[in-house]
Amino acid sequence: MKILLFSHKSDVDGITPVILSKLVFEQVDYILEEPSTINEKFKTVYEEGTFNNYDFIYITDLCINQKIAQQIEQDEILKEKILVFDHHHTNIEMNQYSFITVIDSDGEKKECGSSLYFQHLLETYPNETLQKPVIREMVELVRLIDTWEWKKDNVIEATWISSLLGIYGRDYYIDFYYNFCLKESHFYFNQEQKYLLEVEDIRIKNYIEKKEGEMIPVELHGYQVGIVFAELYRSEVGNRLAEKYQDKYDFIAVINVSRSVSYRGVKDIDLSAFAKIYGGAGHKQAAGSSLPENLLNNIIELIFKDSKEST
């Protein structure tokens, strides 16, 4: 069986479905996108007729917009081969479409894209590998880190699996854990990984200290916001500064000028609603939005006032 997978490119919840797919299907092609780019990319692939080459098309940890969903709903053939599994509560209304499943929580625990996709695969394609404890244990760590439920019982191993993605990079991470799941019975971290994680933790702490000193206080839509410019460890920077400065700021905005803006907070503020103002989405305490078009060109013009576009 040949499938095409669209998933989130930025974290383990988007990358894990790639590994799960490889453990189940004979051929897996995947496209990794951001929430701000999924619609345009999906539309392009759809219009090229590429979907005809696949038995199924899956979308995990992302969701398409209403316009595209309506087109698919009206296509009797296509809607039978597309399935969407998302957990962002801002997309709950998309459950009106027959091929889309958006579940933020099952009432007892928070869900993530990987956990929803894993449940589907387990129910639909229960092969021997997929039923091994190592798979369930890996998916649970991903769920804990992505929903922040790891903090309830301080399951520090959940943060490790996320950090290893940053250390290994996407391609190596996918290959490593694909082979790991094939040969191991239970999930664990080896001594080499633990050493790498110790070194990485020192780097993260030093980086956060540096960015803390560069934080800029602003007021946005009535909120007190600490703004930080950071290319690395955006989630860690935002989360730790949000906790440390919860008495001073309503939330932290981490700007990566080459990618997007991340919002992190610990107060009872719906950051997904705030992100929506700027065309973004996400969760109540963790959300994001894309950057304005031509931002980098505008920065160049601001720094080099006499610059001209070269051909």
PyMOL commands that set and color helices and strands:
alter all, ss='L'
color gray80, all
select helices_A, chain A and resi 12-24+38-47+50-53+66-73+78-80+89-96+113-124+133-147+149-151+156-168+170-183+191-212+234-244+271-277+295-303
alter helices_A, ss='H'
color red, helices_A
select strands_A, chain A and resi 2-8+27-33+56-60+82-86+100-102+216-220+223-229+251-255+260-264+281-282+286-290
alter strands_A, ss='S'
color yellow, strands_A
deselect
rebuild
show_as cartoon
